[in-house]
Amino acid sequence: MIETDSTVPGFQRVEWSALAELLKPITWFPPMWAFGCGVVSSGVSPLDQPFVVIFGILLAGPMVCGASQVVNDWFDRHVDALNEPQRPIPSGRVPGRIGLYFALVWSLLSLLLGFALGPWVFAATLLGLGLAWAYSAPPLRLKLNGWWGNAAVGFSYEGLAWITGAAVMIGGAMPDYRILLLALLYSIGAHGIMTLNDFKSVGGDLQMGIRTLPAMLGVDRAVKTACLVMALPQIVVIGLLLLWGKPIHAGIIAVFVVLQLLAMVRLIRRPRELAPWYNGTGVLLSVLGMLVSAFAVGG
């Protein structure tokens, strides 16, 4: 615990652990992995630019993704009071407007690190943070619509991080069209993955007018839509890899997709209970496929 000026409203007591919890470290993995896939797909050895790789991964995960989580928790504090009252802000462990100030400071630090890594990374950081604030904050608040909100997160966490990882390794040039296609396809797949996180909070979302896909379509239709959106891009990736003369890589991803389809059959039966389980099984197979496709185009 740290003591603060008791004369300033909301600054009586703050827990450092609660501030760290706002950053949600468990969410850092997707953009860090995507950035790494971008590095691999560039065909340039990470040993050629080790500091760029290390700081790029830190920027994608703890910094930009972490900032997006703090922003989301601040603007979702009323919804969280219904769905997850134990979260740092609605529980009072991060009182007053400290959550907002933390979001602003962490976003600024992310921009400074992006600037230090070069023009391309700075531009990507600016775009990523812009999407993060647009996703959670008024007046856009893209998360109020599951189609737009999931698209913003999917592009930011997967496509943008992937393209940035490839671009910095090749000196800031535009990556090969194959890299752009793979980044786009896995961004689309991430749209479906994002839907998995919405089944646990359908009741509160309906009360607060947040139109996630489960809230709009109903749980049964939403889980089937999510499965379709996750599977189809990977099937397209398999076709592209065959077209590009990479049958072994295509075959490996095909095995991953078949295993995911088997897991989806189980998920569809009980999406509310099994969404976390699928995140640890089916989604894991999908991200492994990302790396395989990155090796395919990176040589």
C-alpha positions as CSV (number, residue, x, y, z in Angstrom):
1,M,0.0,0.0,0.0
2,I,1.2,3.5,-0.6
3,E,-0.1,6.6,1.1
4,T,-1.2,9.6,-0.9
5,D,-2.4,13.1,-0.3
6,S,-5.7,12.7,1.6
7,T,-6.8,16.2,0.6
8,V,-7.2,15.1,-3.0
9,P,-10.4,13.2,-3.7
10,G,-9.8,9.6,-4.7
11,F,-6.1,9.5,-3.7
12,Q,-6.4,8.2,-0.1
13,R,-4.9,4.8,-0.6
14,V,-3.6,2.9,-3.7
15,E,-2.4,-0.7,-3.9
16,W,0.6,-1.2,-6.3
17,S,-0.7,-4.7,-6.9
18,A,-4.0,-3.4,-8.0
19,L,-2.3,-1.1,-10.6
20,A,-0.4,-4.1,-11.9
21,E,-3.6,-6.0,-12.1
22,L,-5.1,-3.3,-14.3
23,L,-2.4,-4.1,-16.9
24,K,-3.7,-7.7,-17.1
25,P,-0.4,-9.5,-18.0
26,I,-2.3,-12.5,-19.3
27,T,-3.5,-10.4,-22.2
28,W,0.0,-9.4,-23.4
29,F,0.7,-12.7,-25.1
30,P,-1.3,-12.2,-28.4
31,P,0.4,-9.0,-29.5
32,M,3.8,-10.1,-28.3
33,W,3.4,-13.4,-30.2
34,A,2.2,-11.6,-33.3
35,F,5.2,-9.2,-33.2
36,G,7.5,-12.3,-32.9
37,C,5.7,-13.9,-35.9
38,G,6.4,-10.7,-37.8
39,V,10.1,-10.9,-37.0
40,V,10.2,-14.6,-38.1
41,S,8.3,-13.9,-41.3
42,S,10.7,-11.1,-42.3
43,G,13.4,-13.7,-42.9
44,V,15.9,-11.6,-40.9
45,S,17.6,-13.2,-37.9
46,P,16.6,-11.7,-34.6
47,L,20.3,-11.8,-33.7
48,D,20.9,-9.1,-36.2
49,Q,18.8,-6.6,-34.2
50,P,18.3,-8.1,-30.8
51,F,17.5,-4.9,-29.0
52,V,14.8,-3.9,-31.6
53,V,13.2,-7.4,-31.1
54,I,13.3,-7.2,-27.3
55,F,12.0,-3.7,-26.9
56,G,9.5,-4.3,-29.7
57,I,8.0,-7.2,-27.9
58,L,7.9,-5.2,-24.7
59,L,6.2,-2.4,-26.5
60,A,3.6,-4.7,-28.0
61,G,2.8,-6.5,-24.8
62,P,3.3,-4.7,-21.4
63,M,3.2,-1.2,-22.9
64,V,0.5,-0.8,-25.7
65,C,-1.6,-3.9,-24.7
66,G,-1.2,-3.0,-21.0
67,A,-2.3,0.6,-21.7
68,S,-5.4,-0.7,-23.6
69,Q,-6.4,-2.8,-20.7
70,V,-6.2,0.1,-18.2
71,V,-8.2,2.3,-20.6
72,N,-10.8,-0.5,-20.9
73,D,-11.1,-1.0,-17.2
74,W,-11.5,2.7,-16.6
75,F,-14.3,3.2,-19.1
76,D,-15.9,-0.2,-18.2
77,R,-15.9,0.5,-14.4
78,H,-19.7,0.6,-14.3
79,V,-20.1,-2.6,-16.3
80,D,-17.5,-4.3,-14.2
81,A,-19.4,-3.3,-11.1
82,L,-22.1,-5.7,-12.3
83,N,-20.0,-8.4,-14.0
84,E,-16.7,-8.4,-12.0
85,P,-17.1,-6.2,-8.9
86,Q,-13.8,-7.5,-7.6
87,R,-11.9,-5.7,-10.3
88,P,-9.5,-3.0,-9.0
89,I,-11.5,0.1,-9.9
90,P,-15.1,-1.0,-8.9
91,S,-13.8,-2.7,-5.8
92,G,-12.2,0.6,-4.7
93,R,-8.6,-0.7,-4.6
94,V,-7.8,1.9,-7.3
95,P,-9.9,4.8,-6.1
96,G,-11.0,8.1,-7.6
97,R,-9.6,9.0,-11.0
98,I,-6.3,7.2,-10.5
99,G,-7.3,4.6,-13.1
100,L,-7.7,7.3,-15.8
101,Y,-4.4,9.0,-14.9
102,F,-2.7,5.6,-15.0
103,A,-4.1,5.0,-18.5
104,L,-2.9,8.4,-19.7
105,V,0.6,8.0,-18.2
106,W,1.0,4.4,-19.5
107,S,-0.1,5.5,-23.0
108,L,2.4,8.4,-23.0
109,L,5.2,6.0,-21.9
110,S,4.3,3.7,-24.8
111,L,4.5,6.5,-27.3
112,L,7.9,7.5,-26.0
113,L,9.2,3.9,-26.4
114,G,7.7,3.7,-29.8
115,F,9.4,7.0,-30.8
116,A,12.7,5.7,-29.6
117,L,12.4,2.6,-31.8
118,G,11.9,4.6,-35.0
119,P,9.3,6.2,-37.3
120,W,7.5,3.0,-38.3
121,V,7.2,1.7,-34.8
122,F,6.0,5.1,-33.5
123,A,3.3,5.3,-36.2
124,A,2.2,1.7,-35.3
125,T,2.2,2.6,-31.6
126,L,0.1,5.7,-32.3
127,L,-2.4,3.7,-34.4
128,G,-2.6,0.9,-31.8
129,L,-3.2,3.3,-28.9
130,G,-5.7,5.2,-31.0
131,L,-7.7,2.0,-31.6
132,A,-7.4,1.1,-27.9
133,W,-8.9,4.4,-26.8
134,A,-11.5,4.3,-29.6
135,Y,-12.5,0.8,-28.5
136,S,-13.2,1.8,-24.9
137,A,-13.7,5.5,-24.7
138,P,-16.6,7.8,-25.8
139,P,-17.6,9.1,-28.2
140,L,-16.7,6.1,-30.5
141,R,-16.6,3.3,-27.8
142,L,-16.3,0.7,-30.5
143,K,-16.8,-2.1,-28.0
144,L,-20.5,-1.2,-27.8
145,N,-20.8,-3.1,-31.1
146,G,-19.2,-6.6,-31.2
147,W,-18.5,-6.4,-34.9
148,W,-16.6,-3.2,-34.8
149,G,-15.0,-3.7,-31.4
150,N,-13.7,-7.2,-32.1
151,A,-12.3,-6.0,-35.5
152,A,-10.4,-3.1,-33.9
153,V,-8.8,-5.4,-31.3
154,G,-8.1,-8.2,-33.8
155,F,-6.3,-5.8,-36.1
156,S,-4.4,-4.1,-33.3
157,Y,-3.3,-7.2,-31.4
158,E,-2.5,-9.4,-34.4
159,G,-2.2,-7.7,-37.8
160,L,-0.6,-4.4,-36.7
161,A,1.8,-6.1,-34.4
162,W,2.8,-8.7,-37.0
163,I,3.3,-6.1,-39.8
164,T,5.3,-3.9,-37.4
165,G,7.6,-6.8,-36.4
166,A,8.3,-7.6,-40.0
167,A,8.8,-4.0,-41.0
168,V,11.3,-3.1,-38.3
169,M,13.5,-6.1,-39.2
170,I,13.7,-5.1,-42.9
171,G,14.5,-1.5,-42.1
172,G,11.1,0.1,-42.1
173,A,10.1,-0.9,-45.7
174,M,6.7,-2.3,-46.5
175,P,6.7,-6.1,-45.9
176,D,6.1,-8.6,-48.7
177,Y,2.5,-9.0,-49.8
178,R,2.5,-12.6,-48.4
179,I,3.2,-11.2,-44.9
180,L,0.4,-8.7,-45.3
181,L,-2.0,-11.4,-46.3
182,L,-1.2,-13.6,-43.4
183,A,-1.4,-10.7,-40.9
184,L,-4.8,-9.8,-42.3
185,L,-6.2,-13.4,-42.2
186,Y,-5.0,-14.0,-38.6
187,S,-6.5,-10.6,-37.6
188,I,-9.9,-11.8,-38.9
189,G,-9.5,-15.0,-37.0
190,A,-8.8,-13.0,-33.8
191,H,-12.2,-11.4,-34.3
192,G,-13.7,-14.8,-33.4
193,I,-11.3,-15.3,-30.5
194,M,-12.4,-12.0,-29.0
195,T,-16.0,-13.2,-28.9
196,L,-15.0,-16.1,-26.6
197,N,-14.3,-13.5,-23.9
198,D,-17.8,-12.1,-24.1
199,F,-19.8,-15.2,-23.0
200,K,-19.1,-14.7,-19.3
201,S,-20.6,-11.3,-19.2
202,V,-23.7,-11.4,-21.3
203,G,-26.1,-10.5,-18.5
204,G,-24.3,-7.3,-17.5
205,D,-23.6,-6.3,-21.1
206,L,-27.4,-6.5,-21.9
207,Q,-28.1,-4.3,-18.9
208,M,-25.5,-1.7,-19.9
209,G,-26.4,-1.7,-23.6
210,I,-23.1,-3.3,-24.8
211,R,-23.9,-5.1,-27.9
212,T,-21.3,-7.9,-27.9
213,L,-22.0,-10.7,-30.4
214,P,-23.5,-13.0,-27.6
215,A,-25.7,-10.1,-26.6
216,M,-26.8,-9.3,-30.2
217,L,-27.1,-12.8,-31.6
218,G,-27.7,-14.9,-28.6
219,V,-25.2,-17.4,-27.1
220,D,-25.9,-20.2,-29.6
221,R,-25.6,-18.2,-32.8
222,A,-22.7,-16.2,-31.4
223,V,-20.5,-19.3,-30.6
224,K,-21.2,-20.7,-34.1
225,T,-20.3,-17.4,-35.7
226,A,-17.1,-17.2,-33.6
227,C,-16.1,-20.7,-34.7
228,L,-16.7,-19.9,-38.3
229,V,-14.7,-16.7,-38.1
230,M,-11.8,-18.5,-36.4
231,A,-11.7,-21.5,-38.8
232,L,-12.2,-20.0,-42.2
233,P,-9.1,-17.7,-42.3
234,Q,-6.9,-20.6,-41.3
235,I,-8.3,-22.7,-44.1
236,V,-7.5,-19.8,-46.5
237,V,-3.9,-19.8,-45.1
238,I,-3.6,-23.5,-45.9
239,G,-4.6,-22.8,-49.5
240,L,-2.2,-19.9,-49.8
241,L,0.7,-21.9,-48.4
242,L,0.0,-24.7,-50.9
243,L,-0.1,-22.0,-53.7
244,W,3.3,-20.7,-52.5
245,G,4.9,-24.1,-52.6
246,K,4.9,-24.8,-48.8
247,P,3.0,-28.1,-48.6
248,I,4.7,-29.2,-45.3
249,H,3.8,-26.0,-43.5
250,A,0.3,-26.2,-45.0
251,G,-0.1,-29.8,-43.8
252,I,1.0,-28.9,-40.2
253,I,-1.6,-26.1,-40.1
254,A,-4.2,-28.4,-41.5
255,V,-3.7,-30.8,-38.6
256,F,-4.0,-27.9,-36.2
257,V,-7.3,-26.9,-37.9
258,V,-8.8,-30.4,-37.7
259,L,-8.0,-30.5,-33.9
260,Q,-9.6,-27.1,-33.5
261,L,-12.7,-28.2,-35.3
262,L,-13.0,-31.2,-32.9
263,A,-12.6,-28.8,-30.0
264,M,-15.2,-26.5,-31.5
265,V,-17.8,-29.3,-31.5
266,R,-17.4,-29.5,-27.8
267,L,-17.4,-25.7,-27.3
268,I,-20.6,-25.2,-29.2
269,R,-22.5,-27.4,-26.7
270,R,-21.6,-25.3,-23.6
271,P,-19.9,-22.0,-24.7
272,R,-20.4,-20.2,-21.4
273,E,-18.6,-22.9,-19.4
274,L,-16.1,-24.0,-22.1
275,A,-14.9,-20.7,-23.5
276,P,-11.9,-20.6,-21.1
277,W,-11.1,-24.2,-21.9
278,Y,-11.1,-23.4,-25.7
279,N,-8.8,-20.5,-25.1
280,G,-6.3,-22.9,-23.7
281,T,-6.7,-25.5,-26.4
282,G,-8.1,-24.3,-29.7
283,V,-6.6,-20.8,-29.5
284,L,-3.3,-22.3,-28.7
285,L,-3.4,-24.4,-31.8
286,S,-4.3,-21.3,-33.8
287,V,-1.3,-19.3,-32.6
288,L,1.0,-22.2,-33.2
289,G,-0.3,-22.1,-36.8
290,M,0.6,-18.4,-37.0
291,L,4.2,-19.3,-36.2
292,V,4.3,-22.1,-38.7
293,S,3.0,-19.8,-41.4
294,A,5.6,-17.1,-40.4
295,F,8.4,-19.7,-40.9
296,A,6.9,-20.6,-44.2
297,V,7.2,-17.1,-45.7
298,G,10.4,-16.3,-43.8
299,G,12.3,-19.1,-45.2
